[in-house]
């Protein structure tokens, strides 16, 4: 079953028929299946970031359709897109994107605040996820008091706070040393084993080799889409 699907998706930056027109995506078709882990790779300018922004409802396609959880989000307004992001998608960024003034628990609670959860419910859910990523003893620390690996674990916990259909990770080990990156990948392995659907942009062979599926983009096109026999 497809959790998310893009159909003839295009994204053009600039004015059509202009010298500054950039065709970032050129009519791609992809299905992301429930419970699979997918690595997306390609050279700079291949369309990886554009695709992730569209999958994350951070941008709109120029043409084509994007369905997540059976809902066509391609033409939703800003408020509707915000609702989809808050309820169906979890984000993990290379730079963690934690709010420095807030503690780990407060960072985790923020998405639930905007969804109208009570303070007690927010705290209980945040504490549960902090413990899951082994940050229980750091839950009241701010990001500047954490190591890079601890910040990324907090970011992963935050991505799960809304029990999303789809987890999007942009170079999740890019700012980490090898040992710490391995710890983060083990968390993703566990989430995959639990049936989570995970899509990662990565240049890291270690990450790509652990995924079920490898998609390669070039000049806005899918040039390779294969199952990875070594994926977990």
Secondary structure, 3 states (H helix, E strand, C coil): CEEEEEEEEEEEECCCCCCCCEEEEEEEEEEEECCCEEEEECCCCCCHHHHHHHHCCCCCCCEEEEEECCEECCCCCHHHHHHHHHHHEEEECCCCCCCCCCEHHHHHHHHHHHCCCCHHHHHHHHHHHHHHCCCHHHCCCEHHHCCHHHHHHHHHHHHHCCCCCEEEEECCCCCCCHHHHHHHHHHHHHHHHCCCCEEEECCCHHHHHHCCEEEEEECCEEEEEEECCCCC
